[in-house]
Every structure is written in structure tokens, then in C-alpha cells.
Amino acid sequence: MDELERITLEKYNPESGAVYTMLRRMEEKGFVTSEWKKKESRVDRRVYTLTDVGVRVLQEGLEMVKKRSQLMDSLVQFYDTNFTEKEEGT
């Protein structure tokens, strides 16, 4: 949960129940494995690790996100070029 918040610059802070539900589903599909890690001074934690299949699925998903991001960047650039300057000049 902390890592999700950190890598999204604190812009994505999902409910823990939603995250753990998603992790359980990912484990059922073979995308992650989990194990309990004992902590001497704290509560034990369940640690999730991507499997090789999970890594491939993540890579494919991120490639799709990158393509969509490039598309959105192109649309914004088109808008800025064709509409923003005209609106300011009117």
C-alpha cells in the first residue's frame, strides 16, 4: 500500500480491501505468489511476489498504457495547436 502511494506521487490511495481483493485474484490466476513473513517487533506481513507469468502480463499491460498515453499526448497537442491559440486570439 505504501509503495503504491509512493510510486503514484500520493495521487492514488486505494482502499486496502480493494487492493487485497485484487491481490487474491492475481494469486488465483498465477500472477503472484504470497507468503507470510514473521516480524519480531511487529505484526506478521503477507508478502506478494510477481511470478514469471505475472511479469509478462504486467509488461503487456504497461505497453498498452504507454500507447494510450502517447495517443492522449497527441490529442492534447492537437487541441493546443488548433484550438487554444484561436480561443486566446478571439
Distance bins in CASP14 RR format, pairs under 12 A and 6 or more apart:
PFRMAT RR
TARGET T0000
AUTHOR 0000-0000-0000
RMODE 2
METHOD distances of the structure
MODEL  1
1 7 0 0 0 0 0 1 0 0 0 0 0
1 8 0 0 0 0 0 1 0 0 0 0 0
1 10 0 0 0 0 0 1 0 0 0 0 0
1 12 0 0 0 0 0 1 0 0 0 0 0
1 13 0 0 0 0 1 0 0 0 0 0 0
1 14 1 0 0 1 0 0 0 0 0 0 0
1 15 0 0 0 0 1 0 0 0 0 0 0
1 16 1 0 1 0 0 0 0 0 0 0 0
1 17 0 0 0 0 1 0 0 0 0 0 0
1 18 0 0 0 0 0 1 0 0 0 0 0
1 19 1 0 0 1 0 0 0 0 0 0 0
1 20 0 0 0 0 1 0 0 0 0 0 0
1 22 0 0 0 0 0 1 0 0 0 0 0
1 23 0 0 0 0 0 1 0 0 0 0 0
1 45 0 0 0 0 0 1 0 0 0 0 0
1 46 0 0 0 0 0 1 0 0 0 0 0
1 48 0 0 0 0 0 1 0 0 0 0 0
2 8 0 0 0 0 0 1 0 0 0 0 0
2 10 0 0 0 0 0 1 0 0 0 0 0
2 13 0 0 0 0 0 1 0 0 0 0 0
2 16 0 0 0 0 0 1 0 0 0 0 0
2 19 0 0 0 0 0 1 0 0 0 0 0
2 45 0 0 0 0 0 1 0 0 0 0 0
3 10 0 0 0 0 0 1 0 0 0 0 0
3 12 0 0 0 0 0 1 0 0 0 0 0
3 13 0 0 0 0 0 1 0 0 0 0 0
3 14 0 0 0 0 0 1 0 0 0 0 0
3 19 0 0 0 0 0 1 0 0 0 0 0
3 47 0 0 0 0 0 1 0 0 0 0 0
3 48 0 0 0 0 0 1 0 0 0 0 0
4 10 0 0 0 0 1 0 0 0 0 0 0
4 11 0 0 0 0 0 1 0 0 0 0 0
4 12 1 0 0 1 0 0 0 0 0 0 0
4 13 1 0 0 1 0 0 0 0 0 0 0
4 14 1 0 0 1 0 0 0 0 0 0 0
4 15 0 0 0 0 0 1 0 0 0 0 0
4 16 0 0 0 0 0 1 0 0 0 0 0
4 18 0 0 0 0 0 1 0 0 0 0 0
4 19 1 0 0 1 0 0 0 0 0 0 0
4 22 0 0 0 0 0 1 0 0 0 0 0
4 23 0 0 0 0 0 1 0 0 0 0 0
4 48 0 0 0 0 0 1 0 0 0 0 0
5 11 0 0 0 0 1 0 0 0 0 0 0
5 12 1 0 0 1 0 0 0 0 0 0 0
5 13 1 0 1 0 0 0 0 0 0 0 0
5 14 0 0 0 0 1 0 0 0 0 0 0
5 16 0 0 0 0 0 1 0 0 0 0 0
5 19 0 0 0 0 0 1 0 0 0 0 0
6 12 0 0 0 0 0 1 0 0 0 0 0
6 13 0 0 0 0 0 1 0 0 0 0 0
7 13 0 0 0 0 0 1 0 0 0 0 0
8 14 0 0 0 0 1 0 0 0 0 0 0
12 18 0 0 0 0 0 1 0 0 0 0 0
12 19 0 0 0 0 0 1 0 0 0 0 0
13 19 0 0 0 0 0 1 0 0 0 0 0
14 20 0 0 0 0 0 1 0 0 0 0 0
14 21 0 0 0 0 0 1 0 0 0 0 0
14 22 0 0 0 0 1 0 0 0 0 0 0
14 23 0 0 0 0 0 1 0 0 0 0 0
15 21 0 0 0 0 1 0 0 0 0 0 0
15 22 0 0 0 0 0 1 0 0 0 0 0
16 22 0 0 0 0 0 1 0 0 0 0 0
16 23 0 0 0 0 0 1 0 0 0 0 0
16 46 0 0 0 0 0 1 0 0 0 0 0
17 23 0 0 0 0 1 0 0 0 0 0 0
17 24 0 0 0 0 1 0 0 0 0 0 0
17 25 0 0 0 0 0 1 0 0 0 0 0
18 24 0 0 0 0 0 1 0 0 0 0 0
18 25 0 0 0 0 0 1 0 0 0 0 0
19 25 0 0 0 0 0 1 0 0 0 0 0
19 26 0 0 0 0 0 1 0 0 0 0 0
19 32 0 0 0 0 0 1 0 0 0 0 0
19 46 0 0 0 0 0 1 0 0 0 0 0
19 48 0 0 0 0 1 0 0 0 0 0 0
20 26 0 0 0 0 0 1 0 0 0 0 0
20 27 0 0 0 0 0 1 0 0 0 0 0
20 32 0 0 0 0 0 1 0 0 0 0 0
20 34 0 0 0 0 0 1 0 0 0 0 0
20 46 0 0 0 0 1 0 0 0 0 0 0
20 48 0 0 0 0 1 0 0 0 0 0 0
21 27 0 0 0 0 0 1 0 0 0 0 0
21 28 0 0 0 0 0 1 0 0 0 0 0
22 28 0 0 0 0 0 1 0 0 0 0 0
22 29 0 0 0 0 0 1 0 0 0 0 0
22 31 0 0 0 0 0 1 0 0 0 0 0
22 32 0 0 0 0 1 0 0 0 0 0 0
22 48 0 0 0 0 0 1 0 0 0 0 0
23 29 0 0 0 0 0 1 0 0 0 0 0
23 30 0 0 0 0 0 1 0 0 0 0 0
23 31 0 0 0 0 1 0 0 0 0 0 0
23 32 1 0 0 1 0 0 0 0 0 0 0
23 33 0 0 0 0 0 1 0 0 0 0 0
23 34 1 0 0 1 0 0 0 0 0 0 0
23 46 0 0 0 0 1 0 0 0 0 0 0
23 47 0 0 0 0 0 1 0 0 0 0 0
23 48 1 0 1 0 0 0 0 0 0 0 0
23 49 0 0 0 0 0 1 0 0 0 0 0
23 50 0 0 0 0 0 1 0 0 0 0 0
24 30 0 0 0 0 0 1 0 0 0 0 0
24 31 0 0 0 0 0 1 0 0 0 0 0
24 32 0 0 0 0 1 0 0 0 0 0 0
24 33 0 0 0 0 0 1 0 0 0 0 0
24 34 0 0 0 0 1 0 0 0 0 0 0
24 46 0 0 0 0 0 1 0 0 0 0 0
24 48 0 0 0 0 1 0 0 0 0 0 0
25 31 0 0 0 0 1 0 0 0 0 0 0
25 32 0 0 0 0 1 0 0 0 0 0 0
25 48 0 0 0 0 0 1 0 0 0 0 0
26 32 1 0 1 0 0 0 0 0 0 0 0
26 33 0 0 0 0 1 0 0 0 0 0 0
26 34 0 0 0 0 1 0 0 0 0 0 0
26 48 1 0 0 1 0 0 0 0 0 0 0
26 49 0 0 0 0 0 1 0 0 0 0 0
26 50 0 0 0 0 1 0 0 0 0 0 0
26 51 0 0 0 0 1 0 0 0 0 0 0
26 53 0 0 0 0 0 1 0 0 0 0 0
26 54 1 0 0 1 0 0 0 0 0 0 0
26 55 0 0 0 0 0 1 0 0 0 0 0
26 57 0 0 0 0 1 0 0 0 0 0 0
26 58 0 0 0 0 1 0 0 0 0 0 0
27 33 1 0 0 1 0 0 0 0 0 0 0
27 34 1 0 1 0 0 0 0 0 0 0 0
27 35 0 0 0 0 0 1 0 0 0 0 0
27 46 0 0 0 0 0 1 0 0 0 0 0
27 47 0 0 0 0 0 1 0 0 0 0 0
27 48 1 0 0 1 0 0 0 0 0 0 0
27 49 0 0 0 0 0 1 0 0 0 0 0
27 50 0 0 0 0 0 1 0 0 0 0 0
27 51 0 0 0 0 1 0 0 0 0 0 0
27 53 0 0 0 0 0 1 0 0 0 0 0
27 54 0 0 0 0 0 1 0 0 0 0 0
28 34 0 0 0 0 0 1 0 0 0 0 0
29 50 0 0 0 0 0 1 0 0 0 0 0
29 51 0 0 0 0 1 0 0 0 0 0 0
29 53 0 0 0 0 1 0 0 0 0 0 0
29 54 0 0 0 0 1 0 0 0 0 0 0
29 57 0 0 0 0 1 0 0 0 0 0 0
30 48 0 0 0 0 0 1 0 0 0 0 0
30 49 0 0 0 0 0 1 0 0 0 0 0
30 50 0 0 0 0 1 0 0 0 0 0 0
30 51 1 0 1 0 0 0 0 0 0 0 0
30 52 0 0 0 0 1 0 0 0 0 0 0
30 53 1 0 1 0 0 0 0 0 0 0 0
30 54 1 0 0 1 0 0 0 0 0 0 0
30 55 0 0 0 0 0 1 0 0 0 0 0
30 56 0 0 0 0 0 1 0 0 0 0 0
30 57 0 0 0 0 1 0 0 0 0 0 0
31 48 0 0 0 0 1 0 0 0 0 0 0
31 49 0 0 0 0 0 1 0 0 0 0 0
31 50 1 0 0 1 0 0 0 0 0 0 0
31 51 1 0 0 1 0 0 0 0 0 0 0
31 52 0 0 0 0 1 0 0 0 0 0 0
31 53 1 0 0 1 0 0 0 0 0 0 0
31 54 1 1 0 0 0 0 0 0 0 0 0
31 55 0 0 0 0 1 0 0 0 0 0 0
31 56 0 0 0 0 1 0 0 0 0 0 0
31 57 1 0 1 0 0 0 0 0 0 0 0
31 58 1 0 0 1 0 0 0 0 0 0 0
31 59 0 0 0 0 0 1 0 0 0 0 0
31 60 0 0 0 0 0 1 0 0 0 0 0
31 61 0 0 0 0 0 1 0 0 0 0 0
32 46 0 0 0 0 0 1 0 0 0 0 0
32 47 0 0 0 0 1 0 0 0 0 0 0
32 48 1 0 1 0 0 0 0 0 0 0 0
32 49 1 0 0 1 0 0 0 0 0 0 0
32 50 1 0 1 0 0 0 0 0 0 0 0
32 51 1 0 0 1 0 0 0 0 0 0 0
32 52 0 0 0 0 0 1 0 0 0 0 0
32 53 0 0 0 0 1 0 0 0 0 0 0
32 54 1 0 0 1 0 0 0 0 0 0 0
32 55 0 0 0 0 0 1 0 0 0 0 0
32 57 0 0 0 0 0 1 0 0 0 0 0
32 58 0 0 0 0 0 1 0 0 0 0 0
33 46 0 0 0 0 0 1 0 0 0 0 0
33 47 0 0 0 0 1 0 0 0 0 0 0
33 48 1 0 0 1 0 0 0 0 0 0 0
33 49 1 0 1 0 0 0 0 0 0 0 0
33 50 0 0 0 0 1 0 0 0 0 0 0
33 51 1 0 0 1 0 0 0 0 0 0 0
33 52 0 0 0 0 0 1 0 0 0 0 0
33 53 0 0 0 0 0 1 0 0 0 0 0
33 54 0 0 0 0 1 0 0 0 0 0 0
34 45 0 0 0 0 0 1 0 0 0 0 0
34 46 1 0 1 0 0 0 0 0 0 0 0
34 47 1 0 0 1 0 0 0 0 0 0 0
34 48 1 0 1 0 0 0 0 0 0 0 0
34 49 1 0 0 1 0 0 0 0 0 0 0
34 50 0 0 0 0 0 1 0 0 0 0 0
34 51 0 0 0 0 0 1 0 0 0 0 0
35 44 0 0 0 0 0 1 0 0 0 0 0
35 45 0 0 0 0 1 0 0 0 0 0 0
35 46 1 0 0 1 0 0 0 0 0 0 0
35 47 1 0 1 0 0 0 0 0 0 0 0
35 48 0 0 0 0 1 0 0 0 0 0 0
35 49 1 0 0 1 0 0 0 0 0 0 0
36 43 0 0 0 0 0 1 0 0 0 0 0
36 44 1 0 1 0 0 0 0 0 0 0 0
36 45 1 0 0 1 0 0 0 0 0 0 0
36 46 1 0 1 0 0 0 0 0 0 0 0
36 47 1 0 0 1 0 0 0 0 0 0 0
36 48 0 0 0 0 0 1 0 0 0 0 0
37 43 0 0 0 0 0 1 0 0 0 0 0
37 44 1 0 0 1 0 0 0 0 0 0 0
37 45 1 0 1 0 0 0 0 0 0 0 0
37 46 1 0 0 1 0 0 0 0 0 0 0
37 47 1 0 1 0 0 0 0 0 0 0 0
37 48 0 0 0 0 0 1 0 0 0 0 0
37 49 0 0 0 0 0 1 0 0 0 0 0
38 44 1 0 1 0 0 0 0 0 0 0 0
38 45 0 0 0 0 1 0 0 0 0 0 0
38 46 0 0 0 0 0 1 0 0 0 0 0
38 47 0 0 0 0 0 1 0 0 0 0 0
39 45 1 0 0 1 0 0 0 0 0 0 0
39 46 0 0 0 0 0 1 0 0 0 0 0
39 47 0 0 0 0 0 1 0 0 0 0 0
48 54 0 0 0 0 0 1 0 0 0 0 0
49 55 0 0 0 0 0 1 0 0 0 0 0
50 56 0 0 0 0 1 0 0 0 0 0 0
50 57 0 0 0 0 1 0 0 0 0 0 0
50 58 1 0 0 1 0 0 0 0 0 0 0
50 59 0 0 0 0 0 1 0 0 0 0 0
51 57 0 0 0 0 1 0 0 0 0 0 0
51 58 0 0 0 0 0 1 0 0 0 0 0
52 58 0 0 0 0 0 1 0 0 0 0 0
52 59 0 0 0 0 0 1 0 0 0 0 0
53 59 0 0 0 0 0 1 0 0 0 0 0
53 60 0 0 0 0 0 1 0 0 0 0 0
54 60 0 0 0 0 1 0 0 0 0 0 0
54 61 0 0 0 0 0 1 0 0 0 0 0
54 62 0 0 0 0 0 1 0 0 0 0 0
55 61 0 0 0 0 0 1 0 0 0 0 0
55 62 0 0 0 0 0 1 0 0 0 0 0
56 62 0 0 0 0 0 1 0 0 0 0 0
56 63 0 0 0 0 0 1 0 0 0 0 0
57 63 0 0 0 0 0 1 0 0 0 0 0
57 64 0 0 0 0 0 1 0 0 0 0 0
58 64 0 0 0 0 0 1 0 0 0 0 0
58 65 0 0 0 0 0 1 0 0 0 0 0
59 65 0 0 0 0 0 1 0 0 0 0 0
59 66 0 0 0 0 0 1 0 0 0 0 0
60 66 0 0 0 0 0 1 0 0 0 0 0
60 67 0 0 0 0 0 1 0 0 0 0 0
61 67 0 0 0 0 1 0 0 0 0 0 0
61 68 0 0 0 0 1 0 0 0 0 0 0
61 69 0 0 0 0 0 1 0 0 0 0 0
62 68 0 0 0 0 0 1 0 0 0 0 0
62 69 0 0 0 0 0 1 0 0 0 0 0
63 69 0 0 0 0 0 1 0 0 0 0 0
63 70 0 0 0 0 0 1 0 0 0 0 0
64 70 0 0 0 0 0 1 0 0 0 0 0
64 71 0 0 0 0 0 1 0 0 0 0 0
65 71 0 0 0 0 0 1 0 0 0 0 0
65 72 0 0 0 0 0 1 0 0 0 0 0
66 72 0 0 0 0 0 1 0 0 0 0 0
66 73 0 0 0 0 0 1 0 0 0 0 0
67 73 0 0 0 0 0 1 0 0 0 0 0
67 74 0 0 0 0 0 1 0 0 0 0 0
68 74 0 0 0 0 0 1 0 0 0 0 0
68 75 0 0 0 0 0 1 0 0 0 0 0
69 75 0 0 0 0 0 1 0 0 0 0 0
69 76 0 0 0 0 0 1 0 0 0 0 0
70 76 0 0 0 0 0 1 0 0 0 0 0
70 77 0 0 0 0 0 1 0 0 0 0 0
71 77 0 0 0 0 0 1 0 0 0 0 0
71 78 0 0 0 0 0 1 0 0 0 0 0
72 78 0 0 0 0 0 1 0 0 0 0 0
72 79 0 0 0 0 0 1 0 0 0 0 0
73 79 0 0 0 0 0 1 0 0 0 0 0
73 80 0 0 0 0 0 1 0 0 0 0 0
74 80 0 0 0 0 0 1 0 0 0 0 0
74 81 0 0 0 0 0 1 0 0 0 0 0
75 81 0 0 0 0 0 1 0 0 0 0 0
75 82 0 0 0 0 0 1 0 0 0 0 0
75 83 0 0 0 0 0 1 0 0 0 0 0
76 82 0 0 0 0 0 1 0 0 0 0 0
76 83 0 0 0 0 0 1 0 0 0 0 0
76 84 0 0 0 0 1 0 0 0 0 0 0
77 83 0 0 0 0 0 1 0 0 0 0 0
77 84 0 0 0 0 0 1 0 0 0 0 0
78 84 0 0 0 0 0 1 0 0 0 0 0
79 85 0 0 0 0 0 1 0 0 0 0 0
79 86 0 0 0 0 0 1 0 0 0 0 0
79 87 0 0 0 0 0 1 0 0 0 0 0
80 86 0 0 0 0 0 1 0 0 0 0 0
80 87 0 0 0 0 0 1 0 0 0 0 0
80 88 0 0 0 0 0 1 0 0 0 0 0
83 89 0 0 0 0 0 1 0 0 0 0 0
83 90 0 0 0 0 0 1 0 0 0 0 0
84 90 0 0 0 0 0 1 0 0 0 0 0
END
